[in-house]
Amino acid sequence: MNRDQIKFLAIITMTCNHIANIFLTPGTLLFEIMIDIGYFTAITMCYFLVEGYGYTHDKKKYGERLLLFGVISFIPFCLAFGMVQMNMLCTLFLCFLILKVMEMSTLKWEKWIVILILIFVSLYSDWALLAPVFTILFAKSKGNRIKTAISFGIGACLFAGFNYLSNLESMSTGSALIHALCSGIGPVVAGIIILFCYNGKKSNHAGKASKWFFYIYYPAHLLFLWAVHQLCML
């Protein structure tokens, strides 16, 4: 599979997760399946953010695109999910800044102070804490297949652990553990596909339209889902 095929798979799984959150009843089997399918996306996008950061010819424009569409997506995200919070593109922009700081030639402790501040800021965004940690793991393991596999494993365990702790408040220990294990399937599948199916190339037919599609789709699909939900409520 090429890069664009995996990204298309990621936005499909993300859409499944968003449909579940907006339209389905929590606790139902279909809700849980679609929610867990969507957990494939975040860790995948963090991986490709690190990869894209390495091969892009203009890092400044790359960061500006993430920030621009993060701002554009703010209202659609808040409308769709009924909360005031930064969206995933904002989180990816914070992750982009972390990568910028990591490559700066300053004292090591100074860099990590700034990185910790950026991780703290992510608390107010989607995939708080986890996306920055995924990004750091992939940046540290870049170019090493075994380390990348370990990074995916750590990412899956971290997410399952967070899921387990959050579910303990409303579930029995056994149910929380089952939900946590299921939540880790998405990141594990992402790792398997990227490690064993990804050919390291972009689509032969990919152009500017394809690049912009991934940015435009995010706010567009959120607005569409919100509008459909509002019509269903009439």
Backbone as numpy.savetxt, mean C-alpha at the origin, in Angstrom:
# Nx Ny Nz CAx CAy CAz Cx Cy Cz
5.29 -12.32 -15.35 4.44 -11.12 -15.35 5.32 -9.87 -15.35
4.89 -8.85 -16.09 5.64 -7.61 -16.06 5.11 -6.68 -14.96
5.79 -5.55 -14.80 5.47 -4.61 -13.72 4.03 -4.11 -13.80
3.59 -3.76 -15.01 2.26 -3.20 -15.17 1.16 -4.23 -14.89
1.40 -5.47 -15.26 0.42 -6.53 -14.98 0.23 -6.71 -13.47
1.34 -6.67 -12.73 1.24 -6.83 -11.28 0.57 -5.61 -10.66
0.86 -4.42 -11.20 0.20 -3.20 -10.69 -1.30 -3.23 -10.96
-1.69 -3.73 -12.14 -3.13 -3.86 -12.45 -3.78 -4.84 -11.48
-3.09 -5.93 -11.18 -3.60 -6.88 -10.20 -3.76 -6.21 -8.84
-2.80 -5.35 -8.49 -2.84 -4.65 -7.21 -4.03 -3.70 -7.12
-4.36 -3.00 -8.21 -5.49 -2.07 -8.12 -6.82 -2.82 -8.13
-6.84 -4.01 -8.74 -8.05 -4.84 -8.68 -8.29 -5.32 -7.25
-7.24 -5.80 -6.61 -7.39 -6.28 -5.23 -7.71 -5.12 -4.29
-7.12 -3.95 -4.54 -7.43 -2.76 -3.74 -8.90 -2.39 -3.88
-9.42 -2.47 -5.09 -10.82 -2.13 -5.33 -11.74 -3.11 -4.61
-11.37 -4.38 -4.58 -12.16 -5.37 -3.84 -12.23 -4.98 -2.36
-11.10 -4.58 -1.80 -11.05 -4.17 -0.40 -11.93 -2.95 -0.15
-11.87 -1.98 -1.05 -12.66 -0.76 -0.88 -14.15 -1.01 -1.04
-14.52 -1.89 -1.97 -15.93 -2.25 -2.14 -16.46 -2.88 -0.85
-15.64 -3.76 -0.26 -16.06 -4.41 0.99 -16.25 -3.39 2.09
-15.30 -2.46 2.22 -15.38 -1.46 3.29 -16.57 -0.52 3.13
-16.94 -0.22 1.90 -18.00 0.76 1.65 -19.38 0.12 1.59
-19.48 -1.09 1.03 -20.80 -1.66 0.75 -21.18 -2.88 1.60
-20.21 -3.64 2.06 -20.55 -4.92 2.68 -20.60 -4.83 4.21
-21.24 -5.82 4.80 -21.40 -5.85 6.26 -20.21 -6.54 6.91
-19.54 -5.85 7.83 -18.39 -6.46 8.52 -18.79 -7.76 9.23
-17.91 -8.74 9.17 -18.17 -10.01 9.84 -18.72 -11.08 8.93
-19.26 -10.68 7.76 -19.76 -11.67 6.82 -18.60 -12.32 6.08
-18.82 -13.51 5.54 -17.76 -14.24 4.85 -17.26 -13.47 3.63
-18.19 -12.93 2.83 -17.79 -12.20 1.63 -16.97 -10.97 2.00
-17.37 -10.28 3.06 -16.63 -9.10 3.52 -15.20 -9.49 3.86
-15.04 -10.56 4.64 -13.70 -10.97 5.08 -12.83 -11.39 3.90
-13.42 -12.10 2.94 -12.65 -12.54 1.77 -12.15 -11.34 0.96
-13.06 -10.39 0.69 -12.69 -9.24 -0.14 -11.72 -8.31 0.59
-11.89 -8.19 1.90 -10.96 -7.38 2.68 -9.55 -7.99 2.61
-9.47 -9.30 2.83 -8.17 -9.96 2.84 -7.51 -9.95 1.46
-8.31 -10.07 0.40 -7.76 -9.98 -0.96 -7.04 -8.64 -1.15
-7.63 -7.59 -0.59 -7.07 -6.25 -0.76 -5.75 -6.02 -0.07
-5.39 -6.88 0.87 -4.13 -6.70 1.58 -2.92 -7.04 0.72
-3.17 -7.51 -0.48 -2.10 -7.74 -1.47 -1.48 -6.41 -1.92
-2.28 -5.33 -1.88 -1.92 -4.10 -2.59 -0.83 -3.27 -1.93
-0.99 -2.94 -0.65 -0.09 -1.96 -0.02 1.38 -2.39 -0.08
1.66 -3.62 0.29 3.05 -4.07 0.30 3.61 -4.13 -1.12
2.74 -4.45 -2.09 3.15 -4.47 -3.50 3.54 -3.08 -3.96
2.71 -2.08 -3.62 2.99 -0.72 -4.05 4.24 -0.17 -3.37
4.50 -0.57 -2.14 5.74 -0.15 -1.47 6.96 -0.75 -2.17
6.83 -2.00 -2.60 7.93 -2.63 -3.34 8.21 -1.87 -4.62
7.16 -1.55 -5.37 7.35 -0.86 -6.65 7.74 0.60 -6.46
7.38 1.19 -5.32 7.85 2.53 -5.02 9.38 2.53 -4.91
9.90 1.56 -4.17 11.36 1.45 -4.02 12.02 1.18 -5.36
11.43 0.29 -6.13 12.00 -0.03 -7.44 11.94 1.19 -8.36
10.77 1.86 -8.37 10.60 3.05 -9.21 11.54 4.16 -8.82
11.77 4.31 -7.53 12.69 5.34 -7.04 14.10 5.11 -7.60
14.44 3.84 -7.78 15.77 3.52 -8.27 15.93 3.76 -9.76
14.90 3.52 -10.56 15.06 3.64 -12.01 14.52 4.93 -12.60
13.77 5.74 -11.82 13.23 6.97 -12.39 14.34 7.95 -12.76
14.13 8.68 -13.83 15.13 9.65 -14.29 15.00 10.99 -13.56
13.84 11.22 -12.97 13.61 12.50 -12.30 12.87 12.24 -10.99
13.64 12.11 -9.91 13.04 11.81 -8.61 12.13 12.94 -8.14
12.48 14.18 -8.47 11.66 15.31 -8.05 10.25 15.21 -8.63
10.16 14.93 -9.93 8.84 14.80 -10.56 8.08 13.60 -10.02
8.81 12.53 -9.71 8.19 11.33 -9.14 7.52 11.68 -7.82
8.24 12.39 -6.96 7.68 12.81 -5.68 6.53 13.79 -5.85
6.66 14.70 -6.80 5.60 15.70 -7.05 4.31 15.02 -7.51
4.42 13.97 -8.33 3.22 13.24 -8.77 2.51 12.59 -7.59
3.30 11.96 -6.72 2.70 11.32 -5.55 2.00 12.35 -4.67
2.65 13.48 -4.44 2.06 14.53 -3.60 0.82 15.11 -4.25
0.88 15.40 -5.55 -0.26 15.99 -6.26 -1.48 15.09 -6.18
-1.31 13.81 -6.49 -2.46 12.92 -6.48 -2.87 12.52 -5.07
-1.96 12.63 -4.13 -2.34 12.45 -2.73 -3.28 13.56 -2.29
-2.97 14.80 -2.70 -3.83 15.94 -2.38 -5.17 15.82 -3.12
-5.13 15.47 -4.41 -6.35 15.31 -5.20 -7.25 14.23 -4.60
-6.64 13.19 -4.04 -7.40 12.06 -3.51 -7.92 12.28 -2.11
-7.52 13.38 -1.46 -7.89 13.59 -0.06 -9.40 13.61 0.15
-10.10 14.46 -0.60 -11.55 14.56 -0.44 -12.26 13.27 -0.87
-11.92 12.69 -2.04 -12.55 11.41 -2.40 -12.37 10.33 -1.34
-11.18 10.25 -0.74 -10.92 9.25 0.29 -11.79 9.50 1.52
-11.85 10.76 1.96 -12.65 11.10 3.14 -14.13 10.84 2.90
-14.61 11.15 1.69 -16.02 10.92 1.36 -16.32 9.43 1.34
-15.45 8.66 0.68 -15.69 7.22 0.51 -15.71 6.47 1.84
-14.83 6.85 2.75 -14.70 6.09 3.99 -15.25 6.82 5.21
-15.77 8.02 5.01 -16.40 8.74 6.11 -15.47 9.09 7.24
-14.23 9.40 6.91 -13.25 9.78 7.94 -12.29 10.82 7.36
-11.73 11.62 8.24 -10.73 12.60 7.82 -9.36 12.00 8.08
-8.71 11.59 7.01 -7.43 10.89 7.13 -6.68 10.98 5.82
-5.36 10.99 5.86 -4.59 10.97 4.64 -4.72 9.60 3.97
-4.67 9.61 2.66 -4.87 8.39 1.88 -3.54 7.69 1.57
-3.63 6.57 0.85 -2.46 5.76 0.57 -1.43 6.48 -0.29
-1.86 7.34 -1.21 -0.89 8.08 -2.01 -0.11 9.07 -1.15
-0.77 9.63 -0.15 -0.06 10.49 0.81 0.97 9.66 1.58
0.57 8.45 1.95 1.50 7.56 2.66 2.70 7.22 1.79
2.44 6.95 0.51 3.53 6.64 -0.41 4.45 7.84 -0.60
3.89 9.04 -0.52 4.73 10.23 -0.60 5.64 10.31 0.62
5.12 10.00 1.79 5.95 9.95 3.00 7.05 8.89 2.84
6.69 7.77 2.25 7.67 6.70 2.00 8.73 7.18 1.01
8.31 7.94 0.02 9.24 8.53 -0.94 10.24 9.44 -0.21
9.74 10.26 0.70 10.62 11.15 1.47 11.61 10.35 2.32
11.14 9.21 2.85 12.03 8.35 3.63 13.18 7.85 2.75
12.86 7.46 1.51 13.90 7.01 0.59 14.88 8.14 0.28
14.38 9.37 0.14 15.25 10.52 -0.11 16.20 10.73 1.06
15.65 10.63 2.26 16.49 10.83 3.46 17.54 9.72 3.57
17.15 8.49 3.25 18.07 7.36 3.38 19.29 7.51 2.48
19.14 8.18 1.34 20.27 8.30 0.43 21.09 9.57 0.66
20.67 10.41 1.61 21.41 11.63 1.90 22.71 11.33 2.63
23.74 12.13 2.31 25.05 11.93 2.93 25.17 12.77 4.19
24.40 12.41 5.18 24.46 13.09 6.48 24.76 12.06 7.55
24.91 12.50 8.77 25.17 11.57 9.86 24.02 10.57 10.00
24.39 9.34 10.31 23.39 8.26 10.37 22.29 8.57 11.38
22.64 9.08 12.56 21.62 9.33 13.59 20.69 10.46 13.17
21.21 11.44 12.42 20.37 12.54 11.94 19.32 12.03 10.95
19.77 11.13 10.06 18.84 10.57 9.08 17.72 9.80 9.76
18.07 9.00 10.77 17.05 8.16 11.41 16.10 8.97 12.27
16.55 10.12 12.76 15.62 11.00 13.49 14.55 11.53 12.53
14.99 11.96 11.33 14.04 12.47 10.33 13.11 11.34 9.87
13.67 10.15 9.67 12.85 9.01 9.25 11.80 8.67 10.30
12.19 8.70 11.57 11.24 8.42 12.65 10.13 9.47 12.69
10.47 10.71 12.39 9.45 11.77 12.33 8.46 11.48 11.20
8.98 11.07 10.04 8.12 10.75 8.90 7.23 9.54 9.21
7.78 8.56 9.90 6.98 7.40 10.30 5.88 7.83 11.26
6.20 8.74 12.18 5.20 9.26 13.11 4.09 10.00 12.36
4.46 10.79 11.37 3.44 11.51 10.57 2.50 10.53 9.88
3.03 9.36 9.51 2.19 8.36 8.83 1.07 7.83 9.70
1.13 8.08 11.01 0.05 7.66 11.91 -1.28 8.26 11.51
-1.24 9.36 10.78 -2.46 10.05 10.36 -2.85 9.68 8.93
-2.31 8.59 8.43 -2.59 8.19 7.05 -2.95 6.71 6.95
-3.40 6.32 5.78 -3.74 4.92 5.52 -2.47 4.07 5.56
-2.57 2.87 6.09 -1.44 1.96 6.26 -0.34 2.62 7.10
-0.78 3.24 8.19 0.13 3.91 9.11 1.20 2.96 9.63
2.40 3.45 9.80 3.56 2.72 10.31 4.01 1.61 9.37
3.08 0.78 8.92 3.45 -0.41 8.17 4.06 -0.08 6.80
3.42 0.82 6.04 3.95 1.15 4.72 5.37 1.72 4.80
5.66 2.65 5.73 7.04 3.11 5.86 8.02 1.98 6.21
7.60 1.07 7.09 8.47 -0.05 7.45 8.68 -0.96 6.25
7.61 -1.26 5.48 7.77 -2.06 4.26 8.80 -1.41 3.34
8.68 -0.10 3.18 9.57 0.64 2.27 11.02 0.54 2.73
11.26 0.72 4.01 12.62 0.62 4.54 13.19 -0.79 4.34
12.35 -1.80 4.59 12.79 -3.19 4.41 13.20 -3.45 2.96
12.38 -2.99 2.01 12.68 -3.22 0.60 13.89 -2.41 0.14
14.05 -1.21 0.69 15.21 -0.38 0.33 16.49 -1.05 0.82
16.45 -1.64 2.00 17.62 -2.30 2.57 17.94 -3.63 1.87
16.92 -4.25 1.29 17.12 -5.57 0.66 17.20 -5.50 -0.86
17.14 -4.31 -1.41 17.11 -4.13 -2.87 18.29 -4.83 -3.54
17.96 -5.63 -4.56 19.00 -6.33 -5.31 19.38 -7.68 -4.75
18.85 -8.03 -3.58 19.16 -9.32 -2.96 17.87 -10.12 -2.82
17.76 -11.19 -3.57 16.53 -11.98 -3.63 16.16 -12.58 -2.27
17.15 -13.10 -1.58 16.88 -13.73 -0.28 16.42 -12.69 0.74
17.12 -11.54 0.78 16.73 -10.48 1.70 15.35 -9.93 1.37
15.03 -9.87 0.07 13.70 -9.39 -0.34 12.63 -10.36 0.13
12.90 -11.67 0.01 11.96 -12.68 0.49 11.75 -12.54 2.00
12.85 -12.31 2.71 12.75 -12.12 4.17 11.95 -10.86 4.48
12.13 -9.82 3.68 11.39 -8.57 3.88 9.89 -8.78 3.72
9.50 -9.55 2.70 8.09 -9.87 2.52 7.57 -10.68 3.70
8.38 -11.62 4.18 7.97 -12.42 5.33 7.80 -11.58 6.58
8.75 -10.68 6.82 8.64 -9.79 7.98 7.41 -8.89 7.84
7.19 -8.38 6.62 6.03 -7.52 6.38 4.72 -8.23 6.65
4.62 -9.47 6.19 3.40 -10.25 6.41 3.18 -10.52 7.90
4.26 -10.85 8.60 4.15 -11.12 10.04 3.78 -9.87 10.82
4.37 -8.74 10.45 4.04 -7.48 11.12 2.58 -7.13 10.94
2.10 -7.24 9.69 0.71 -6.90 9.43 -0.23 -7.85 10.16
0.06 -9.15 10.12 -0.78 -10.12 10.82 -0.77 -9.84 12.33
0.39 -9.45 12.85 0.48 -9.13 14.27 -0.35 -7.92 14.64
-0.29 -6.86 13.82 -1.10 -5.67 14.05 -2.58 -6.03 13.99
-2.93 -6.87 13.00 -4.32 -7.28 12.83 -4.80 -8.05 14.04
-3.96 -8.94 14.54 -4.30 -9.75 15.72 -4.57 -8.87 16.94
-3.68 -7.93 17.19 -3.82 -7.06 18.36 -5.07 -6.18 18.26
-5.37 -5.69 17.07 -6.55 -4.83 16.91 -7.85 -5.61 17.05
-7.82 -6.90 16.66 -9.04 -7.72 16.74 -9.30 -8.29 18.13
-8.28 -8.29 18.98 -8.45 -8.83 20.33 -9.50 -8.07 21.13
-9.71 -6.80 20.78 -10.68 -5.99 21.51 -12.12 -6.45 21.28
-12.38 -7.03 20.10 -13.75 -7.40 19.75 -13.96 -8.88 19.49
-12.89 -9.69 19.56 -13.00 -11.12 19.25 -12.32 -11.96 20.33
-12.65 -13.24 20.30 -11.93 -14.18 21.16 -10.52 -14.36 20.62
-9.64 -14.91 21.42 -8.25 -15.09 21.01 -8.15 -15.95 19.75
-8.95 -17.03 19.71 -8.92 -17.94 18.55 -9.38 -17.26 17.29
-10.49 -16.54 17.36 -11.02 -15.84 16.18 -10.05 -14.77 15.71
-9.45 -14.04 16.65 -8.49 -12.99 16.30 -7.28 -13.59 15.59
-6.85 -14.78 16.05 -5.70 -15.45 15.44 -6.03 -15.89 14.01
-7.23 -16.44 13.81 -7.64 -16.87 12.46 -7.70 -15.68 11.52
-8.31 -14.58 11.98 -8.39 -13.37 11.16 -6.99 -12.84 10.82
-6.10 -12.89 11.79 -4.74 -12.40 11.58 -4.01 -13.24 10.53
-4.15 -14.56 10.64 -3.50 -15.45 9.67 -4.03 -15.22 8.26
-5.33 -15.03 8.15 -5.94 -14.76 6.84 -5.48 -13.42 6.28
-5.31 -12.44 7.16 -4.89 -11.12 6.71 -3.47 -11.14 6.15
-2.67 -12.10 6.61 -1.29 -12.19 6.13 -1.14 -12.87 4.78
-2.23 -13.46 4.28 -2.15 -14.16 3.00 -1.82 -13.21 1.85
-2.47 -12.02 1.84 -2.24 -11.06 0.77 -0.78 -10.68 0.62
-0.12 -10.23 1.69 1.31 -9.91 1.59 2.17 -11.10 1.18
1.82 -12.30 1.65 2.58 -13.50 1.28 2.45 -13.77 -0.22
1.21 -13.69 -0.73 0.98 -13.90 -2.17 1.72 -12.85 -2.98
1.71 -11.60 -2.50 2.45 -10.54 -3.18 3.92 -10.90 -3.30
4.49 -11.41 -2.21 5.89 -11.80 -2.23 6.16 -12.94 -3.20
5.27 -13.93 -3.22 5.44 -15.07 -4.13 5.39 -14.62 -5.58
4.41 -13.77 -5.92 4.27 -13.31 -7.30 5.48 -12.47 -7.73
5.91 -11.56 -6.87 7.04 -10.70 -7.23 8.35 -11.49 -7.30
8.54 -12.43 -6.40 9.80 -13.18 -6.37 9.88 -14.24 -7.46
8.73 -14.84 -7.82 8.77 -15.98 -8.74 8.12 -15.72 -10.11
7.31 -14.66 -10.22 6.61 -14.42 -11.49 7.02 -13.12 -12.16
7.58 -12.19 -11.42 7.93 -10.88 -11.96 9.19 -10.96 -12.79
9.11 -10.47 -14.05 10.27 -10.55 -14.94 11.17 -9.31 -14.88
10.81 -8.37 -14.00 11.65 -7.18 -13.83 11.51 -6.14 -14.91
10.50 -6.30 -15.78 10.33 -5.37 -16.89 8.95 -4.72 -16.85
8.82 -3.58 -17.52 7.51 -2.97 -17.69 6.89 -3.51 -18.97
5.62 -3.26 -19.17 4.93 -3.74 -20.36 5.55 -3.12 -21.62
5.63 -3.93 -22.67 6.15 -3.43 -23.96 5.24 -2.37 -24.56
3.97 -2.38 -24.13 3.00 -1.43 -24.68 2.71 -0.28 -23.72
3.44 -0.23 -22.63 3.19 0.81 -21.63 3.74 2.15 -22.11
2.95 3.18 -21.95 3.38 4.53 -22.29 2.98 5.48 -21.20
2.92 6.76 -21.54 2.54 7.77 -20.55 1.12 7.55 -20.04
0.23 7.09 -20.95 -1.16 6.88 -20.55 -1.25 5.83 -19.46
-0.44 4.77 -19.60 -0.44 3.71 -18.59 0.08 4.22 -17.26
1.14 5.03 -17.31 1.72 5.58 -16.08 0.71 6.46 -15.34
0.03 7.33 -16.08 -0.93 8.23 -15.45 -2.19 7.50 -15.00
-2.51 6.39 -15.64 -3.70 5.63 -15.27 -3.66 5.22 -13.80
-2.51 4.75 -13.34 -2.41 4.27 -11.97 -2.63 5.40 -10.96
-2.22 6.61 -11.33 -2.44 7.76 -10.45 -3.90 8.21 -10.49
-4.46 8.30 -11.68 -5.83 8.81 -11.85 -6.86 7.84 -11.30
-6.60 6.56 -11.43 -7.58 5.55 -11.01 -7.92 5.68 -9.53
-6.92 5.99 -8.71 -7.14 6.00 -7.26 -8.24 6.98 -6.84
-8.12 8.28 -7.11 -9.22 9.18 -6.71 -10.49 8.93 -7.50
-10.35 8.51 -8.77 -11.54 8.31 -9.62 -12.40 7.16 -9.09
-11.79 6.06 -8.70 -12.59 4.92 -8.25 -13.22 5.20 -6.88
-12.51 6.00 -6.05 -13.08 6.37 -4.75 -14.31 7.25 -4.92
-14.22 8.21 -5.82 -15.38 9.06 -6.09 -16.54 8.26 -6.65
-16.23 7.32 -7.55 -17.28 6.48 -8.15 -17.96 5.62 -7.10
-17.18 4.97 -6.24 -17.77 4.12 -5.20 -18.60 4.95 -4.23
-18.12 6.14 -3.88 -18.88 7.01 -2.99 -20.21 7.42 -3.63
-20.18 7.77 -4.92 -21.39 8.19 -5.62 -22.40 7.04 -5.70
-21.92 5.83 -6.00 -22.82 4.68 -6.06 -23.43 4.41 -4.67
-22.61 4.54 -3.64 -23.11 4.33 -2.28 -24.19 5.35 -1.92
-23.98 6.60 -2.33 -24.97 7.63 -2.05 -26.29 7.33 -2.77
-26.20 6.84 -4.01 -27.41 6.48 -4.78 -28.13 5.32 -4.12
-27.38 4.38 -3.59 -27.98 3.22 -2.93 -28.70 3.63 -1.63
-28.24 4.72 -1.04 -28.84 5.19 0.21 -30.14 5.96 0.00
-30.42 6.36 -1.25 -31.63 7.14 -1.54 -32.89 6.29 -1.41
